[in-house]
């Protein structure tokens, strides 16, 4: 029945999460794709639009705006950051999957919530930068905020099965990224190719570099704090090579429960798409031979330790941590700095910052851009 079809929007449809979401949605009578934001990659975009005809579609460049409306006359095209907002606020209710990478995802999440859409969140920067603001808006507008990160989805599933008062602490696991078998002494001459060779996951370049520095896990710790309202002392991180156990909940009676599943992002994506109904996605069964766990080494991964400190500081500091990382990773991927300089840039700008307690959304976005501009002015010279 048409009334049971769920409208879906995807921001970042051309990225890893976006493309996997579209694979689930293709020829799926349970859903209708209403809005998309595409990438700068025309080949990927045309492949998407050969399979889907959304009502509204955001493009990234003026050149695309000159070409795409002629090729796809049945679609309303919008452009740039304002185009993301127009997709997010399109006047049809539904679920918006925010699969954008970086701080660009924040404002569109805010506007989608204000327009009454439920949010499937794969953009962790939204909560890192503006967790208190987002949580207040979710309550005010009575929408759902559903996590798509594999670790947070796993925690969400586990925490629904226990009483909150019985929980002692929670843990998320980390593979250690592409460089996990190297000591800090071995990191000096790391290339982008080295750092992008993730042992377990196929992801976009930014998040893969973040996995190698462990910034990604730091952002996930801050995100978990806001999603589940546990203190930072109750959020543990554990090294787990196989990436099969995604989260652990420790109970006060001394027992623990683990979420185990394949390295398959379609599991959380489908779970969120179908919620509150049972997911119809059928993943491949996994064969477990070995599960290894090691304590997190915060000396080897100082960016994770800094993320805990930034989270505890609150206010504008998590935004600065995130902004300096985004700029530094971009510089590294473009060959402007060395791998170890990612850490030094994040440390310098995060530790030297003056905090703003309870920043407004405008202050958050302004500081985000100012920090990036400062870093680019120093390191991005021809």
C-alpha angles and dihedrals in degrees: 000000000000091000090065095054112109119221113227133197123189124198109195094025092163095058130085097272093040094052093047089050090052090051089058092046098047112111088351111142092199093071143043121204107225104166139016139178113211135201137246089261105098094190092058091043094053091048090054093047091049087064103032135041107196121187092234130022131184119215128195105222138044089233090060089050089057093051112031101060089058092052097042108031094168093064127079108227126204129175146225129349091327088054090059089056092049090054091045092051099040106142100248120093121234146102120313116204108205104202096155118131118234138356092323086083096063104077095043090052090053093049093046090053090049089052090055101254124143113238129227100194122209091144101090093181089073092070096032091059102033110012097144092046093049094048091050092050092048090056094042095051095036097231132140124252108202124184121231100179105109093236096047093043088052092050091048090053093047096046091054088062098055139050112260092226089059094058119101099179143327133232136202122199130230129201092209092238131243095319099045095120093053127090121228088259089062095056100078098090100033114143128209089253090056094049094045094058098096113187098216113016138052105217141146119289097254097053091043091057088045088055091053092052092038089235087123091061089046091055089047091053090054090045092051090051091057097039098049104020096234119147118249089250088061095052114084130185122210132188110238117172100199099053090217097114105061102176142003131206115202115206127209092242090067097259127113136202124211133201110222124184142135123284088264121130091194088076095067092033093055092041090057094042092054099037128157085026124064116275116253094203112115112204124198113269115253129229112217114205102153136008116192127188129185132178113261112262105219091181090059091043107036092164089070091052089049090051090056089051092047091049093050090048091053122175113081096338097090088052090054092047090052096042094050090049093050091052094044094049090049090051092049094049089051092050096248097121139020123257095255090053089068088070096044092051093050092047094048097050098037097049095042095051127111110229126237111203115216095002119197120240089255091053091048093052092044095050091045091057095041093054092049092048091051092052094046091049089059103037108023100071123134 
